[in-house]
Amino acid sequence: MKLSIITPTHRLSHIDELYDSIKSQTYKNWEWVLYLNGGITKKDLSSKIQKDKKVSVYVDEKTAQSKNVGYLKNKAFHLG
């Protein structure tokens, strides 16, 4: 079974630390869905995150300034 980790965020302050934590887990069948907000783009992420095929990065320009976590989680869960 694949574990999906969904992270909506508008700050990058702990993203590398979170990525390293996910990578260090013993369970290896995972995917990380990173939903960027607040004007953050994929180019703002570290190269190790950008290159990892287990990481999917989404940016919704329509909600780029929203800080409503519930709304962003809902959008991230319904990505297809």
N, C-alpha and C positions, 0 to 999 in steps of 0.2 A: 504494500500500500504506500502510495506517495503522500508525503506530508506537505501541505501548502502553507507557507508562512506569508502572510499578507501584511504589508507595512505601509500605511499612508503617512507621509511626513511633509512638513514644510521647513524642516531644519536638517542640516547635514552633520551636526555636531557629534553624533554618536553612531553614524551609519557604518563607518569602517569597523568600529568596535563590535557592532551588532553582526556584521558580516563575518568577522573573525570568530565570533561565538558560535554562529550557525555552522560554519565550516569545521569547527573543532568537535562537534557532537559525534557520538558514535553511530547514530542512525544516519545513513547516507542517502536514502531515497527521499529527497526533498526538492522543493522548488521554492524560490523566494520571489514574490510579486511585490515590487517596490513601486508605489504610486506617489509620484512627486507632485508637489504643490508649492505655492508661494513663489513662483518664478524660477524654481530650480529646474535644471535640464539634465539630461543624461551626461552631458559633457562636464558637469560639475562633480560627478562621481569619480572616485579613484579608478585607475585603470584596471585594478584587479576585479572590481565589481563589474565594470563595463564588459570585460572579456569573459566572465563566467557564464557559461551556457545555461546554468541552473537559475540564473537571475533574469527575470523579465521586468523591464522598466517601462512605466507608462506615465505620460504627462497629459493631462486634460487641460488644454488652454482655456476652456470655458470656465473652469473652476480654479484657475491658477492662483487666485488670492484668497480662496476660502480657507478658513481655519475650523470649520465645523467638522469635527472628527467623525461623528456619526454619518454624516453625508458622504465624506470621503471613504470611509470603510465600506459603505454600501456600494459606491461606485467601483471600488477595487474588487469587491466580491463578485460583481457582475461583468467583469471584463471577459471578453470572449475570444 
